[in-house]
Amino acid sequence: MTAEPSLHPRDRWFEDWSAGDSFTSEETYVMAQDRMIEFAAEFDPQPFHTDPVAAADTSFGQLVASGWHTGSALMRLNTSLLGQASMGAFGVDELRWHQPVVPGDELQLTWTIEETRRSSSKPDRGIVRVRQELKNQRGDLVMSQVAIMLMRTRAANTAAE
């Protein structure tokens, strides 16, 4: 069963996803310099992430976001597309940081469904492989990954009611 094309990702069940479907987050995430420094100070304290003056003398030439902060922004935008069918994820493949994210970059996430398959051991759920691409305000790809997500079926939802 193919879903109505206008059905928002949050309203979809496993059966509603099809390979080739593509969605872009309505929300964006702006990388604020103070938050970049705060995140990096705790989780990735390298000078090009924590000190604008020191960063100017690195290969980046300026302060850049930690890739893990960029990944956290991707996850935040991801949640704007996830609905009640989401059961988490098994992990990600093909994680790449394509170019640095700098203060003021406005990030937006696009999903493209690569594959869907019903679980053979648990028929109340299925697996959806989603290519996730994070782009800045200029449309430059800054990060990508393929998430292997677990989604509840419509029948599982009906049975729970």
ZARO-465716 format. One record per residue (C-alpha): residue in one letter; y, z, x. Coordinates in pm, whole numbers, padded with zeros to 5 digits, always signed. Example, Ala and Ser with C-alpha at 12.3 -4.5 7.8 and 13.67 -1.06 7.14 Angstrom:
% residues 2
A-00450+00780+01230S-00106+00714+01367
//
This chain:
% residues 161
M+00000+00000+00000T+00335-00101+00144A+00633+00118+00068E+00950+00008-00100P+01165-00117+00193S+01454+00104+00084L+01241+00419+00091H+01396+00653+00349P+01162+00767+00629R+01197+01129+00510D+01043+01025+00176R+00744+00841+00320W+00381+00950+00334F+00121+00809+00571E+00044+00519+00334D+00409+00412+00332W+00430+00323+00701S+00352-00029+00821A+00351-00186+01165G+00685-00355+01225D+00888-00119+01004S+01212-00022+01178F+01463+00253+01101T+01780+00377+01269S+01905+00732+01238E+02213+00772+01026E+02318+01060+01250T+02434+01029+01608Y+02445+01283+01888V+02745+01306+02121M+02677+01432+02472A+02952+01687+02532Q+03015+01771+02898D+03009+02150+02845R+02675+02133+02664M+02533+01902+02934I+02629+02153+03204E+02501+02449+03002F+02163+02281+02938A+02124+02173+03300A+02228+02513+03437E+01933+02665+03256F+01669+02391+03270D+01756+02131+03537P+02009+02278+03782Q+02077+01980+04003P+02438+01918+04117F+02469+01581+03942H+02390+01764+03613T+02588+02086+03665D+02897+02017+03878P+03136+01728+03804V+03296+01752+04149A+02965+01751+04337A+02831+01479+04104A+03111+01245+04216D+02951+01239+04564T+02602+01148+04439S+02447+00811+04371F+02556+00850+04007G+02923+00890+04100Q+02978+01125+03806L+02817+01396+03599V+02505+01276+03415A+02289+01446+03154S+01951+01581+03244G+01681+01348+03114W+01534+01651+02939H+01863+01709+02757T+01859+01343+02656G+01503+01395+02530S+01620+01697+02332A+01892+01483+02172L+01624+01226+02085M+01419+01501+01920R+01721+01622+01724L+01778+01270+01590N+01404+01235+01531T+01416+01524+01286S+01671+01335+01075L+01401+01075+01009L+01107+01312+00958G+01013+01438+00613Q+00754+01658+00449A+00467+01431+00555S+00521+01513+00924M+00250+01728+01077G+00382+01713+01435A+00273+01487+01717F-00007+01457+01967G+00236+01361+02241V+00428+01069+02379D+00339+00770+02592E+00559+00542+02798L+00845+00792+02840R+01129+00622+03026W+01490+00701+03108H+01651+00359+03141Q+02001+00458+03248P+02210+00770+03287V+02377+00937+02992V+02733+01050+03068P+02978+01284+02893G+03100+01138+02567D+02806+00904+02514E+02719+00880+02145L+02344+00839+02101Q+02152+00689+01812L+01776+00661+01759T+01575+00365+01633W+01209+00385+01532T+00977+00086+01524I+00628+00146+01386E+00367-00001+01620E+00043+00104+01451T-00098+00316+01172R-00453+00438+01125R-00612+00688+00894S-00791+00977+01060S-01167+00924+01048S-01238+01298+01060K-00960+01424+00830P-00884+01181+00545D-00578+01380+00433R-00379+01248+00731G-00316+00951+00951I-00175+00864+01290V+00146+00665+01325R+00248+00525+01666V+00626+00499+01676R+00834+00332+01946Q+01149+00540+01975E+01455+00391+02141L+01769+00590+02209K+02083+00384+02263N+02442+00472+02347Q+02755+00359+02163R+02753+00028+02355G+02396-00046+02244D+02255+00020+02593L+01901+00157+02595V+01909+00497+02765M+01564+00638+02679S+01244+00522+02515Q+00902+00659+02436V+00608+00598+02206A+00533+00901+01988I+00185+00952+01845M+00266+01129+01518L+00043+01287+01258M+00140+01221+00894R+00005+01371+00573T-00122+01132+00305R+00019+01116-00045A-00320+01235-00178A-00301+01546+00044N+00041+01622-00103T-00083+01575-00459A-00383+01801-00394A-00151+02074-00260E+00057+02077-00581
//
